[in-house]
Amino acid sequence: MTFPGYVARLMDPEILSVLSGMVQGGVIAVMGTNGKTTTNHLLCHVLRGEGKRVLMNGTGANMLNGVTAAFVLATDRKGRILADYACVEVDEYASVKILPKLNPSCVLLTNLSRDQLDRFGEVDLTYERIREAVESVPKARLVINGDDPLLVSLLAECANPAVTYGIREQIFPETSRSQALENTFCRFCGTRLEYQFIHYGQLGSYRCPGCGFQRPEPDYAAVNIAFWKDAYIFEIEGFRLQMEACSSYNVYNTLAAYGGLAAMDAPRDHFQEAVSQYDYGNGREGIYRICGARVQLHLAKNPMGFQQKLSLLGQDLSPKDILIEINDEAQDGRDISWLWDVDMEILAKAGAKRIFTAGSRRYDVGLRLKYEGIESSTASDVREAIGRLAETGTKNLYVIVNYSGLYRTSRMLREMEET
């Protein structure tokens, strides 16, 4: 839903600045390679639970026209925005155009890794775009994942007031960590960082032996983290939180949302209740019952995200079938070379009975698996393959898709579940 934003900007190029200025309590801009959609939705969920009027670009349209459209469509008949807060997901590359017009009170950053190489290029280029965008709003408070050394570099390069959040203890399994580590060199002196432990990607407890750059002590931390009866239980600032049936990386998303609310001094009295009621699947994960089989749908659109999904799959010790659908449409990025940065060896140990590859790049996925000695079959018809696996397989089916296949696959699974 971007066309209203396009038209509004033709009529008034400064329309976003005008409308965002009407938000009474402030604007939160959320950016990062992974987790920004979940974090943004959780922020909105918590604030609405506190009785606040919240504007959000809920469809995920996070470029300039999409963000503008969210504000335009939220106006009343007199052209006013009657909102206490605005929670806005912002594309990292487009942030240099969006943030100056949005003028957020808070910029929340989740993590930074490779994503859509043909559009973003290497991570350093994306970092520079974010730095330029942040410098354009010097009064905005930064809320930074302190476990990400690249993002923490912003603290030295930008004059914005800032707070950090992080996880002090190792809670992620070894399978979360790819062998192809990125961003593990100090941005200031070039020395390889030393890690006390790594959560996943470049996130963890780090220190540079060359210049002393190190992970800051987080202002907001998740502590006493445990997994019990299909739920993660942990504490943030005295809140005892429980996330039902979701992945461990959502501890980060929950922590980011809390940090953003705290930095804004926004109400969060009912944060614990809001977290317990929140659907972390958020349309990007789901469980379906088809022909007596349990079918799990997961989004994986870059190496860090894909590694987390494989880690989740590897923790399931029961027999399973797997379908991996990878496409190279515009919203996916044409360059899928990132598949070679994912530790596919996990699949060889995951107890998979059958693995199918699908999508426009199914043969590339098959080749990647072949290099790990993993047998797979190709499927040109996703619906037929899922139906066959659900009916004749292990009754435990994982479907992993990248972005362009997500919503059409979720709709298809709902249809198959109803028939």
Secondary structure as GFF3:
##gff-version 3
##sequence-region A 1 419
A	DSSP	alpha_helix	3	11	.	.	.	ID=ss1
A	DSSP	alpha_helix	15	20	.	.	.	ID=ss2
A	DSSP	beta_strand	27	31	.	.	.	ID=ss3
A	DSSP	alpha_helix	36	49	.	.	.	ID=ss4
A	DSSP	beta_strand	54	56	.	.	.	ID=ss5
A	DSSP	alpha_helix	64	72	.	.	.	ID=ss6
A	DSSP	beta_strand	85	89	.	.	.	ID=ss7
A	DSSP	alpha_helix	95	102	.	.	.	ID=ss8
A	DSSP	beta_strand	106	109	.	.	.	ID=ss9
A	DSSP	alpha_helix	117	120	.	.	.	ID=ss10
A	DSSP	alpha_helix	123	135	.	.	.	ID=ss11
A	DSSP	beta_strand	141	145	.	.	.	ID=ss12
A	DSSP	alpha_helix	149	152	.	.	.	ID=ss13
A	DSSP	alpha_helix	154	157	.	.	.	ID=ss14
A	DSSP	beta_strand	162	167	.	.	.	ID=ss15
A	DSSP	three_ten_helix	174	176	.	.	.	ID=ss16
A	DSSP	beta_strand	194	200	.	.	.	ID=ss17
A	DSSP	beta_strand	203	207	.	.	.	ID=ss18
A	DSSP	beta_strand	220	228	.	.	.	ID=ss19
A	DSSP	beta_strand	231	236	.	.	.	ID=ss20
A	DSSP	beta_strand	239	244	.	.	.	ID=ss21
A	DSSP	alpha_helix	250	263	.	.	.	ID=ss22
A	DSSP	alpha_helix	271	277	.	.	.	ID=ss23
A	DSSP	beta_strand	285	290	.	.	.	ID=ss24
A	DSSP	beta_strand	293	299	.	.	.	ID=ss25
A	DSSP	alpha_helix	303	315	.	.	.	ID=ss26
A	DSSP	beta_strand	320	325	.	.	.	ID=ss27
A	DSSP	three_ten_helix	337	341	.	.	.	ID=ss28
A	DSSP	alpha_helix	345	348	.	.	.	ID=ss29
A	DSSP	beta_strand	352	358	.	.	.	ID=ss30
A	DSSP	alpha_helix	362	371	.	.	.	ID=ss31
A	DSSP	beta_strand	377	378	.	.	.	ID=ss32
A	DSSP	alpha_helix	382	392	.	.	.	ID=ss33
A	DSSP	beta_strand	396	401	.	.	.	ID=ss34
A	DSSP	alpha_helix	403	418	.	.	.	ID=ss35
###
